[in-house]
């Protein structure tokens, strides 16, 4: 089970937001460690949600420190 950090943009035109559900369900099924951050105003580049991006970057750093 690989620890996973998910970030999904609600307005993403590249990767549909609906994909989040199937990925999250599978992670729960295998009891994987994961975190999820939603970007409500962003497209695929995640640039329109500054606070969420800061949270995501903080979690990403923690994941790198803990799991790499």
C-alpha positions as CSV (number, residue, x, y, z in Angstrom):
1,X,0.0,0.0,0.0
2,X,1.6,3.2,-1.2
3,X,0.7,6.3,0.8
4,X,-1.1,8.7,-1.5
5,X,-1.8,12.4,-1.6
6,X,-4.7,13.3,-3.9
7,X,-5.4,16.8,-5.2
8,X,-8.4,17.2,-7.4
9,X,-9.7,20.4,-9.1
10,X,-13.4,20.6,-9.3
11,X,-13.3,22.5,-12.6
12,X,-10.6,20.3,-14.2
13,X,-11.1,19.8,-17.9
14,X,-8.2,17.3,-18.2
15,X,-8.9,14.9,-15.4
16,X,-12.6,14.7,-14.5
17,X,-13.3,15.4,-10.8
18,X,-15.5,12.3,-10.8
19,X,-12.3,10.2,-11.0
20,X,-11.7,11.1,-7.4
21,X,-14.5,8.8,-6.2
22,X,-13.2,5.6,-7.8
23,X,-9.7,6.3,-6.6
24,X,-10.7,7.2,-3.1
25,X,-13.0,4.1,-2.9
26,X,-10.1,1.8,-3.9
27,X,-7.7,3.4,-1.4
28,X,-10.3,2.8,1.3
29,X,-10.8,-0.7,0.2
30,X,-7.1,-1.6,0.5
31,X,-6.8,0.5,3.7
32,X,-4.2,2.7,2.2
33,X,-3.0,5.8,3.9
34,X,-4.1,8.8,1.9
35,X,-5.0,12.5,2.2
36,X,-7.3,14.4,-0.2
37,X,-7.4,18.1,-0.9
38,X,-10.1,19.6,-3.1
39,X,-9.4,22.7,-5.3
40,X,-12.9,24.2,-5.8
41,X,-12.0,27.0,-8.2
42,X,-9.1,25.6,-10.2
43,X,-8.6,23.8,-13.4
44,X,-5.9,21.2,-13.9
45,X,-3.1,23.6,-13.0
46,X,-4.5,24.1,-9.4
47,X,-3.5,27.8,-9.4
48,X,-6.8,29.5,-8.4
49,X,-7.0,28.1,-4.9
50,X,-4.1,29.6,-3.0
51,X,-4.9,28.3,0.5
52,X,-5.6,24.8,-0.8
53,X,-2.4,24.9,-2.8
54,X,-0.4,25.9,0.4
55,X,-2.1,23.0,2.3
56,X,-1.3,20.6,-0.5
57,X,2.4,21.7,-0.7
58,X,2.7,21.3,3.1
59,X,1.3,17.8,3.0
60,X,3.4,16.9,0.0
61,X,6.5,17.9,1.9
62,X,5.4,15.9,4.9
63,X,4.8,12.8,2.7
64,X,8.3,13.2,1.2
65,X,9.9,13.5,4.6
66,X,8.0,10.5,6.0
67,X,7.8,8.1,3.1
68,X,10.9,8.8,1.0
